[in-house]
Amino acid sequence: MPITKVLQIKKTENLKRSINYITQDAKTLKAETSTSEQESFPMELIDGTLCKRLVSGHNLTDESDAENIFDDFVLMKESADIFNGRSGLNAYQSDLHDPKKVLAHHIIQSFSPDDNLTPEEVHEIGRKTIMELTGGQYQFVIATHMDKGHLHNHIILNTTNSVTMKKFQWKKNTAKMLYEISNKHAEIAGAKVIEPKLNNSYTKYSAWRRQNVYKVEIKERLDFLLRHSLSLEDFKEKAKRLNVTVDFSGKYVKYRLDDKGQQKFTRDRTLSKKGKYSLEEIEKALAKNEVVYSKEDVATMYQEEQEQKEEDFEYKLDIEKWQVDEVTSQGIFVTVDFGIDQKGQIKIPARMLDQNEDGTFTAYVKQKDFFYFLNPDHSSQNRYITGGTVMKQLSQKSGDLLLKKNKYISKLDRLVDELNFLSDNNVTNSQQYEDLENKLLEQLEETDFELDRLDDRLSEANKIIGALSTYQGQLANVEVAEEILEKNHIDKNTDPYQMKKVLEEVQLERTALKEKRDTVVSNLTKYKTIEQEKQQQNQNKEKKQQL
């Protein structure tokens, strides 16, 4: 995506200088062999060569003349001063006279030479970006430069709203909005990714992010090692295979990720207040293990486990062709509605999608996945929304059932996989097996509580549907129906069929969870019966041998 940089212009002389700079002939003129009636750029004859000037603007008298652009900007500022009472004795409050106030924002969009975009396409990306950011209520001039090894846009935005005379407020999330809007239009046009360079303003954030990523990743790897190591030396050796350095030399055990750029060690107490990763607790955990992955296999098996977790989903939904606004190599853009006046786009990345033969898409999304909502008409409404919210909105729009995969299904699957591994290696009488079996039984108990909760939801949903039908049809027991609706904070005009859709989705979720729970219990019961029979046979053999 384009790298976006923003500069502030605070003095009129700097504003004039910036406008003169970005509109230079040497940087913006493109030689043309032919012209089109639909040509949107001014054509000029320079030294006998027909040239196109890649400069355009919005709400300007003449964007081909730098002096006129500057005058237009100043006139708008003077009009705002009169409108807001900043003339005469209050002139010092004007953007034009206060050197601390921002006259304009200078935005630079830089594109990769590998994008294979034309200067005209790059220019249009910049125009669409700034129009969406501002809603078309601010003057701006945009110039596309071709004098360097890459194409880049220079956009100078007047901070005075030409409709309300108010000031453009560059807030905390404005840079994020600009970045997301710019990326959207660039991606649709076919631009590739350019990684932005870090600068000092990102130092604290980057350090915080790295530290938190380290903690999560270290714990993931250590938990795996605790299940698949037999001794401290085995633990340390396998840790190396997972790119973790372990230091047992001090009072606390220290850990470091060697493949993530971590510089300082992380102490065990930082990872767990309960001391799970201390020397004492590690030794206790390892003492229970009888069979584990080998040193040669540990890295491969860990990677497979992580890939399974990544591929796991919480929501599954078919997205119809008519719901897709744009398809790119990196994902799809779809429209999401919030109420009457909040409509915008979000991008669902390709890693969350399967494209079906009929042209539809199947999305696999987690609740905690985040998407950036872009309202092209009201950029102030741009914000992050969760995966669950996105899926529910798309489901409501299409009318398709939203399949929610209950989290307990994934938890049961992982415990069963671990149990099967021990069973396959004939480990059924050890502390390792017993602990894992107890975890599975605890998980089954939690699953039963979850099923009860879903049953309650279904029961309540059925009551609500009946209450809506009764109330809206003015049948008997209207007072009872009204009481039920008020208790559950349900709008009395809600469509009962919409509630029926929610009910069906909960039923799907419950059915899937119940089937998984019953399958696990059935297999576990059969397995325990077989093992008990084997143990009895072995005991009988031992008795015979003793006789």
C-alpha positions as CSV (number, residue, x, y, z in Angstrom):
1,M,0.0,0.0,0.0
2,P,1.1,3.6,-0.4
3,I,3.2,5.1,2.3
4,T,1.4,8.2,3.6
5,K,3.2,11.1,5.3
6,V,1.5,14.3,6.7
7,L,3.1,17.7,7.2
8,Q,1.6,20.8,8.8
9,I,1.8,24.2,7.1
10,K,1.5,27.1,9.6
11,K,2.7,30.2,7.7
12,T,1.4,31.9,4.6
13,E,4.9,32.0,3.0
14,N,5.3,28.3,3.6
15,L,1.9,27.7,2.1
16,K,2.8,29.6,-1.0
17,R,6.2,27.8,-1.2
18,S,4.6,24.4,-0.9
19,I,2.0,25.1,-3.6
20,N,4.7,26.4,-5.9
21,Y,6.8,23.3,-5.2
22,I,4.2,20.6,-5.8
23,T,2.9,22.2,-9.1
24,Q,6.3,22.6,-10.8
25,D,6.4,21.8,-14.5
26,A,9.4,19.5,-14.2
27,K,7.6,17.3,-11.7
28,T,4.0,17.2,-13.0
29,L,4.2,17.4,-16.9
30,K,3.7,14.2,-18.8
31,A,4.4,14.1,-22.6
32,E,1.4,12.8,-24.6
33,T,1.2,11.5,-28.2
34,S,-2.6,11.9,-28.4
35,T,-5.5,13.3,-26.4
36,S,-9.0,12.2,-25.6
37,E,-12.2,14.2,-25.4
38,Q,-12.7,12.7,-21.9
39,E,-9.3,14.0,-20.8
40,S,-9.7,15.4,-17.3
41,F,-6.2,17.0,-17.1
42,P,-5.2,20.3,-18.8
43,M,-3.1,19.8,-22.0
44,E,-0.3,22.3,-22.8
45,L,2.2,22.7,-25.7
46,I,5.6,22.9,-24.1
47,D,8.6,23.4,-26.6
48,G,6.6,21.8,-29.3
49,T,5.6,18.8,-27.2
50,L,2.0,18.1,-26.1
51,C,2.0,17.6,-22.4
52,K,-0.5,16.7,-19.7
53,R,-0.4,18.5,-16.4
54,L,-1.1,16.1,-13.6
55,V,-2.5,18.7,-11.3
56,S,-6.2,18.9,-10.2
57,G,-8.1,20.4,-7.3
58,H,-11.4,20.8,-5.6
59,N,-13.4,24.1,-5.1
60,L,-10.6,26.1,-6.7
61,T,-10.8,28.8,-9.4
62,D,-7.8,27.6,-11.5
63,E,-5.7,24.7,-10.3
64,S,-3.3,25.2,-13.2
65,D,-1.9,28.4,-11.7
66,A,-0.1,28.2,-8.3
67,E,-0.7,31.9,-7.5
68,N,-4.5,31.4,-8.0
69,I,-4.5,28.3,-5.8
70,F,-2.8,30.3,-3.0
71,D,-5.2,33.2,-3.4
72,D,-8.2,30.8,-3.2
73,F,-6.8,29.3,0.0
74,V,-6.3,32.8,1.5
75,L,-9.7,34.0,0.5
76,M,-11.4,31.1,2.2
77,K,-9.4,31.8,5.4
78,E,-10.4,35.5,5.2
79,S,-14.1,34.5,4.7
80,A,-13.9,32.3,7.8
81,D,-12.3,35.2,9.8
82,I,-15.3,37.4,9.0
83,F,-17.8,34.6,9.7
84,N,-16.2,33.8,13.0
85,G,-15.5,37.3,14.1
86,R,-11.7,37.1,13.8
87,S,-11.2,40.4,12.0
88,G,-10.2,43.8,13.4
89,L,-9.1,43.6,17.0
90,N,-9.5,39.8,16.9
91,A,-7.4,39.3,13.8
92,Y,-4.6,37.8,15.9
93,Q,-6.9,34.7,16.3
94,S,-6.9,34.1,12.5
95,D,-5.0,31.2,10.9
96,L,-3.5,33.8,8.7
97,H,-1.9,35.8,11.5
98,D,-1.3,33.2,14.3
99,P,2.0,31.3,13.4
100,K,1.0,28.4,15.7
101,K,-2.2,27.6,13.8
102,V,-2.3,25.2,10.9
103,L,-3.2,26.7,7.6
104,A,-3.1,23.5,5.6
105,H,-2.1,19.8,5.7
106,H,0.5,18.6,3.2
107,I,-0.2,14.9,2.5
108,I,2.3,12.8,0.6
109,Q,1.3,9.4,-0.9
110,S,4.2,7.3,-2.2
111,F,3.7,4.2,-4.4
112,S,6.0,1.3,-5.2
113,P,7.5,1.1,-8.7
114,D,6.3,-2.5,-8.8
115,D,2.6,-1.4,-8.6
116,N,2.4,-0.9,-12.4
117,L,0.0,1.9,-12.0
118,T,-0.1,4.8,-14.4
119,P,0.4,8.4,-13.1
120,E,-3.3,9.0,-13.9
121,E,-4.4,6.0,-11.7
122,V,-2.1,7.2,-8.9
123,H,-3.6,10.7,-9.1
124,E,-7.1,9.3,-9.0
125,I,-6.3,7.2,-5.9
126,G,-5.2,10.5,-4.2
127,R,-8.3,12.3,-5.3
128,K,-10.7,9.6,-4.0
129,T,-8.8,9.4,-0.8
130,I,-9.0,13.0,0.1
131,M,-12.6,13.4,-1.1
132,E,-13.6,10.5,1.2
133,L,-11.6,11.8,4.1
134,T,-13.1,15.3,3.9
135,G,-16.5,14.7,2.4
136,G,-15.7,17.2,-0.3
137,Q,-16.1,20.2,2.1
138,Y,-12.5,21.4,2.0
139,Q,-10.4,22.9,-0.8
140,F,-7.4,20.9,-1.9
141,V,-4.9,20.7,-4.7
142,I,-3.3,17.4,-5.7
143,A,-0.2,17.0,-7.9
144,T,1.3,13.7,-9.1
145,H,5.1,13.8,-9.3
146,M,7.0,11.6,-11.8
147,D,10.5,13.0,-11.3
148,K,11.8,10.2,-9.0
149,G,12.0,6.5,-9.1
150,H,8.4,6.1,-7.9
151,L,5.2,7.9,-8.4
152,H,3.9,10.0,-5.5
153,N,1.0,12.4,-4.8
154,H,1.3,15.7,-3.1
155,I,-2.0,16.9,-1.6
156,I,-2.4,20.3,0.1
157,L,-5.6,20.5,2.1
158,N,-7.0,23.8,3.3
159,T,-8.0,23.4,7.0
160,T,-11.1,25.6,6.6
161,N,-14.4,24.0,5.9
162,S,-15.9,25.8,2.8
163,V,-19.5,25.0,4.0
164,T,-19.4,25.5,7.8
165,M,-16.3,27.7,8.1
166,K,-15.1,25.4,10.9
167,K,-11.6,24.1,11.2
168,F,-10.5,20.6,10.1
169,Q,-9.6,18.9,13.3
170,W,-6.7,16.5,13.0
171,K,-7.6,14.1,15.8
172,K,-6.0,11.1,17.3
173,N,-7.6,8.6,14.8
174,T,-7.4,10.9,11.7
175,A,-4.1,9.4,10.6
176,K,-5.5,5.9,10.9
177,M,-8.6,6.9,8.9
178,L,-6.4,8.5,6.2
179,Y,-4.2,5.3,6.1
180,E,-7.2,3.0,5.8
181,I,-9.0,5.0,3.1
182,S,-5.8,5.4,1.1
183,N,-5.1,1.7,1.3
184,K,-8.6,0.8,0.3
185,H,-8.5,2.8,-3.0
186,A,-4.9,1.8,-3.6
187,E,-5.7,-1.9,-3.2
188,I,-8.8,-1.7,-5.5
189,A,-6.6,0.0,-8.1
190,G,-4.0,-2.9,-7.8
191,A,-1.3,-1.4,-5.7
192,K,1.1,-3.7,-3.8
193,V,2.2,-3.5,-0.2
194,I,5.1,-1.2,0.9
195,E,6.0,-1.6,4.5
196,P,6.3,1.8,6.3
197,K,9.5,2.7,8.0
198,L,9.5,3.2,11.8
199,N,10.3,6.6,13.2
200,N,10.7,7.9,16.7
201,S,7.0,8.7,17.1
202,Y,6.2,4.9,16.9
203,T,9.0,3.8,19.3
204,K,6.9,3.5,22.5
205,Y,4.1,1.8,20.7
206,S,6.3,-0.6,18.9
207,A,8.1,-1.5,22.1
208,W,4.8,-2.1,23.9
209,R,3.5,-4.2,21.0
210,R,6.7,-6.3,20.8
211,Q,6.7,-6.9,24.6
212,N,3.1,-8.1,24.6
213,V,3.6,-10.3,21.5
214,Y,6.6,-11.8,23.2
215,K,4.6,-12.7,26.3
216,V,1.8,-14.4,24.4
217,E,4.2,-16.3,22.1
218,I,6.5,-17.4,24.9
219,K,3.6,-18.8,26.9
220,E,2.3,-20.7,23.8
221,R,5.7,-22.3,23.3
222,L,6.3,-23.1,26.9
223,D,2.9,-24.7,27.4
224,F,3.7,-27.0,24.5
225,L,7.1,-27.8,25.9
226,L,5.7,-28.6,29.4
227,R,3.5,-31.3,27.8
228,H,6.3,-32.7,25.6
229,S,9.5,-32.8,27.6
230,L,10.8,-35.4,30.0
231,S,13.6,-33.6,31.9
232,L,15.1,-30.1,32.3
233,E,17.7,-30.9,29.7
234,D,15.1,-32.2,27.3
235,F,13.1,-29.1,28.0
236,K,16.0,-26.8,27.2
237,E,17.0,-28.7,24.1
238,K,13.5,-28.7,22.7
239,A,13.1,-25.0,23.6
240,K,16.1,-24.3,21.3
241,R,14.2,-26.2,18.5
242,L,11.3,-23.7,19.1
243,N,13.7,-20.8,19.1
244,V,13.4,-20.1,22.9
245,T,16.5,-19.5,25.0
246,V,16.0,-20.7,28.6
247,D,18.2,-19.5,31.5
248,F,18.1,-21.5,34.8
249,S,21.2,-19.8,36.3
250,G,19.5,-17.1,38.5
251,K,16.8,-16.8,41.2
252,Y,14.2,-16.7,38.4
253,V,14.0,-18.6,35.2
254,K,14.4,-16.3,32.2
255,Y,13.1,-16.8,28.6
256,R,13.8,-15.1,25.3
257,L,12.4,-15.6,21.8
258,D,15.3,-15.8,19.4
259,D,13.2,-15.5,16.2
260,K,11.2,-12.4,17.1
261,G,13.9,-9.9,17.7
262,Q,13.5,-9.9,21.5
263,Q,16.5,-8.3,23.1
264,K,15.9,-8.6,26.8
265,F,14.9,-11.8,28.7
266,T,11.4,-12.2,30.2
267,R,11.3,-13.5,33.8
268,D,9.0,-16.4,34.7
269,R,7.0,-14.2,37.2
270,T,6.2,-11.8,34.4
271,L,4.6,-14.7,32.5
272,S,2.6,-16.2,35.4
273,K,1.9,-14.9,38.8
274,K,1.1,-18.4,39.9
275,G,4.7,-19.5,39.1
276,K,3.7,-21.9,36.3
277,Y,7.0,-21.3,34.5
278,S,9.3,-21.4,37.6
279,L,11.9,-24.1,38.0
280,E,9.9,-25.8,40.7
281,E,6.7,-25.9,38.7
282,I,8.5,-27.0,35.5
283,E,10.1,-30.0,37.4
284,K,6.7,-31.0,38.8
285,A,5.0,-30.9,35.3
286,L,7.8,-32.8,33.6
287,A,7.8,-35.5,36.3
288,K,4.3,-36.5,35.2
289,N,5.2,-37.0,31.5
290,E,5.9,-40.5,30.2
291,V,5.6,-40.1,26.4
292,V,6.3,-36.9,24.4
293,Y,7.2,-35.7,21.0
294,S,10.8,-36.4,20.0
295,K,13.4,-33.6,19.6
296,E,13.2,-34.2,15.8
297,D,9.4,-33.8,15.7
298,V,8.8,-31.1,18.3
299,A,9.1,-28.1,16.0
300,T,7.0,-29.6,13.3
301,M,4.2,-30.7,15.7
302,Y,4.2,-27.3,17.4
303,Q,3.8,-25.6,14.0
304,E,0.9,-27.9,13.1
305,E,-0.8,-27.1,16.4
306,Q,-0.5,-23.4,15.8
307,E,-1.8,-23.7,12.3
308,Q,-4.8,-25.5,13.5
309,K,-5.5,-22.7,16.0
310,E,-5.1,-20.1,13.3
311,E,-7.5,-22.0,11.0
312,D,-10.1,-22.3,13.7
313,F,-13.1,-20.0,13.5
314,E,-16.1,-18.9,15.6
315,Y,-18.4,-17.6,12.8
316,K,-19.1,-19.1,9.4
317,L,-21.2,-17.3,6.8
318,D,-21.8,-17.5,3.1
319,I,-21.4,-14.1,1.4
320,E,-23.5,-13.6,-1.7
321,K,-22.1,-12.1,-4.9
322,W,-24.3,-9.1,-4.7
323,Q,-22.9,-8.3,-1.2
324,V,-19.3,-8.0,-2.6
325,D,-18.4,-4.5,-3.8
326,E,-14.8,-5.2,-4.9
327,V,-12.6,-8.2,-5.2
328,T,-8.8,-7.8,-5.0
329,S,-5.9,-10.2,-4.7
330,Q,-5.8,-9.6,-1.0
331,G,-9.5,-9.9,-0.1
332,I,-13.0,-8.5,-0.6
333,F,-14.7,-5.2,0.2
334,V,-18.3,-5.5,1.5
335,T,-20.9,-2.9,2.6
336,V,-22.1,-3.0,6.2
337,D,-25.1,-1.0,7.5
338,F,-25.6,0.4,11.0
339,G,-29.0,2.0,11.3
340,I,-30.4,4.4,8.6
341,D,-27.5,6.7,8.0
342,Q,-24.4,4.7,8.8
343,K,-23.3,2.7,5.8
344,G,-19.7,1.9,4.9
345,Q,-17.2,-0.7,3.7
346,I,-15.0,-3.2,5.5
347,K,-12.3,-5.4,4.0
348,I,-12.3,-9.1,4.7
349,P,-8.8,-10.5,4.0
350,A,-8.3,-13.5,1.8
351,R,-6.9,-15.6,4.7
352,M,-10.5,-15.6,6.1
353,L,-12.2,-16.6,2.9
354,D,-12.9,-19.5,0.6
355,Q,-14.2,-18.6,-2.9
356,N,-16.8,-21.0,-4.0
357,E,-17.5,-22.2,-7.6
358,D,-20.7,-20.2,-7.9
359,G,-18.8,-16.9,-7.2
360,T,-19.9,-16.6,-3.6
361,F,-17.5,-16.5,-0.6
362,T,-17.5,-18.4,2.7
363,A,-16.1,-16.3,5.5
364,Y,-14.5,-17.8,8.6
365,V,-14.2,-15.2,11.3
366,K,-13.4,-15.0,15.0
367,Q,-15.2,-12.7,17.5
368,K,-12.0,-10.9,18.4
369,D,-11.0,-10.3,14.8
370,F,-11.1,-6.5,14.1
371,F,-12.2,-4.8,10.9
372,Y,-12.0,-1.1,10.0
373,F,-15.3,0.4,9.1
374,L,-15.0,3.1,6.4
375,N,-18.0,5.4,5.8
376,P,-17.3,7.2,2.5
377,D,-19.8,9.9,3.2
378,H,-19.0,10.5,6.9
379,S,-15.4,9.8,7.7
380,S,-16.1,10.8,11.3
381,Q,-18.0,7.5,11.7
382,N,-15.0,5.4,10.7
383,R,-14.0,3.0,13.5
384,Y,-13.0,-0.6,14.4
385,I,-15.7,-3.2,14.7
386,T,-15.5,-6.8,15.9
387,G,-15.7,-9.9,13.8
388,G,-18.9,-10.9,15.5
389,T,-20.6,-7.6,14.7
390,V,-19.5,-7.8,11.0
391,M,-20.9,-11.3,10.6
392,K,-24.2,-10.5,12.2
393,Q,-24.6,-7.4,10.0
394,L,-23.9,-9.3,6.8
395,S,-26.2,-12.2,7.9
396,Q,-29.0,-9.8,8.6
397,K,-28.6,-8.2,5.2
398,S,-28.5,-11.5,3.3
399,G,-31.0,-13.4,5.4
400,D,-28.7,-16.4,5.5
401,L,-28.2,-18.3,8.8
402,L,-25.0,-17.4,10.7
403,L,-23.2,-20.5,12.0
404,K,-21.5,-19.8,15.3
405,K,-19.0,-22.5,16.3
406,N,-19.1,-22.7,20.1
407,K,-15.6,-22.3,21.6
408,Y,-16.1,-25.4,23.7
409,I,-16.0,-27.5,20.5
410,S,-12.4,-26.4,19.9
411,K,-11.4,-27.0,23.5
412,L,-12.8,-30.5,23.4
413,D,-11.0,-31.2,20.1
414,R,-7.6,-30.2,21.4
415,L,-7.9,-32.3,24.6
416,V,-9.1,-35.3,22.7
417,D,-6.1,-35.0,20.4
418,E,-3.8,-35.0,23.4
419,L,-5.5,-38.0,24.9
420,N,-5.3,-39.9,21.6
421,F,-1.6,-39.2,21.4
422,L,-1.1,-40.8,24.8
423,S,-3.4,-43.7,24.0
424,D,-1.6,-44.4,20.7
425,N,1.6,-44.6,22.7
426,N,0.0,-47.0,25.3
427,V,0.2,-44.5,28.1
428,T,-3.0,-45.0,30.1
429,N,-2.0,-45.6,33.6
430,S,0.3,-42.6,34.2
431,Q,-0.2,-39.4,36.1
432,Q,0.2,-37.6,32.7
433,Y,-2.8,-39.5,31.4
434,E,-4.8,-39.1,34.6
435,D,-4.3,-35.3,34.6
436,L,-5.3,-34.9,31.0
437,E,-8.4,-37.1,31.5
438,N,-9.4,-35.0,34.5
439,K,-9.0,-31.8,32.3
440,L,-11.3,-33.4,29.7
441,L,-13.9,-34.3,32.3
442,E,-13.8,-30.8,33.7
443,Q,-14.2,-29.5,30.1
444,L,-17.2,-31.8,29.6
445,E,-18.8,-30.4,32.8
446,E,-18.3,-26.8,31.5
447,T,-19.8,-27.9,28.2
448,D,-22.9,-29.1,30.0
449,F,-23.2,-25.7,31.7
450,E,-22.9,-24.1,28.3
451,L,-25.6,-26.3,26.9
452,D,-27.9,-25.4,29.7
453,R,-27.2,-21.7,29.0
454,L,-28.1,-22.2,25.3
455,D,-31.3,-24.0,26.3
456,D,-32.2,-21.0,28.4
457,R,-31.6,-18.7,25.5
458,L,-33.7,-20.9,23.2
459,S,-36.5,-21.0,25.8
460,E,-36.4,-17.2,26.2
461,A,-36.3,-16.6,22.5
462,N,-39.4,-18.8,21.9
463,K,-41.2,-16.8,24.6
464,I,-40.2,-13.5,22.9
465,I,-41.4,-14.7,19.4
466,G,-44.7,-15.7,20.9
467,A,-45.0,-12.4,22.8
468,L,-44.2,-10.4,19.6
469,S,-46.8,-12.3,17.7
470,T,-49.4,-11.8,20.4
471,Y,-48.7,-8.1,20.9
472,Q,-48.6,-7.2,17.3
473,G,-51.7,-9.3,16.5
474,Q,-53.6,-7.8,19.5
475,L,-54.6,-11.2,20.7
476,A,-55.4,-12.4,24.2
477,N,-52.8,-12.0,26.9
478,V,-51.4,-8.8,25.4
479,E,-50.4,-7.6,28.8
480,V,-48.4,-10.7,29.5
481,A,-46.7,-10.4,26.1
482,E,-45.9,-6.7,26.8
483,E,-44.3,-7.6,30.1
484,I,-42.1,-10.3,28.5
485,L,-40.9,-7.8,25.8
486,E,-40.1,-5.1,28.4
487,K,-38.3,-7.5,30.6
488,N,-36.0,-8.5,27.7
489,H,-35.7,-5.0,26.3
490,I,-37.2,-6.0,23.0
491,D,-38.8,-3.3,20.7
492,K,-42.5,-4.2,20.4
493,N,-42.3,-3.6,16.6
494,T,-39.5,-6.1,16.1
495,D,-40.2,-8.5,13.2
496,P,-40.9,-11.9,14.8
497,Y,-39.3,-13.6,11.7
498,Q,-36.0,-11.8,12.5
499,M,-36.2,-13.3,16.0
500,K,-36.9,-16.6,14.4
501,K,-33.7,-16.4,12.4
502,V,-31.7,-15.7,15.7
503,L,-33.5,-18.7,17.3
504,E,-32.5,-21.0,14.4
505,E,-28.9,-19.8,14.6
506,V,-28.7,-20.6,18.3
507,Q,-30.3,-24.0,17.6
508,L,-27.5,-24.7,15.1
509,E,-24.9,-23.8,17.6
510,R,-26.4,-26.0,20.3
511,T,-26.9,-28.9,18.0
512,A,-23.2,-28.9,16.9
513,L,-22.0,-28.6,20.5
514,K,-24.3,-31.3,21.7
515,E,-23.2,-33.7,19.0
516,K,-19.5,-33.0,19.8
517,R,-20.1,-33.5,23.5
518,D,-22.0,-36.8,23.0
519,T,-19.3,-38.1,20.6
520,V,-16.5,-37.3,23.0
521,V,-18.4,-39.0,25.9
522,S,-19.3,-42.1,23.8
523,N,-15.7,-42.5,22.6
524,L,-14.2,-41.9,26.0
525,T,-16.6,-44.5,27.6
526,K,-15.8,-47.1,24.9
527,Y,-12.1,-46.4,25.3
528,K,-12.2,-46.8,29.1
529,T,-14.1,-50.1,28.8
530,I,-11.5,-51.4,26.4
531,E,-8.6,-50.3,28.6
532,Q,-10.3,-51.9,31.7
533,E,-10.7,-55.2,29.8
534,K,-7.0,-55.0,28.7
535,Q,-6.0,-54.4,32.3
536,Q,-8.1,-57.4,33.5
537,Q,-6.5,-59.6,30.9
538,N,-3.0,-58.6,31.9
539,Q,-3.9,-59.2,35.6
540,N,-5.2,-62.7,34.7
541,K,-2.1,-63.5,32.8
542,E,0.1,-62.4,35.7
543,K,-2.0,-64.7,38.0
544,K,-1.6,-67.7,35.7
545,Q,2.2,-67.1,35.5
546,Q,2.4,-67.0,39.3
547,L,0.6,-70.3,39.5
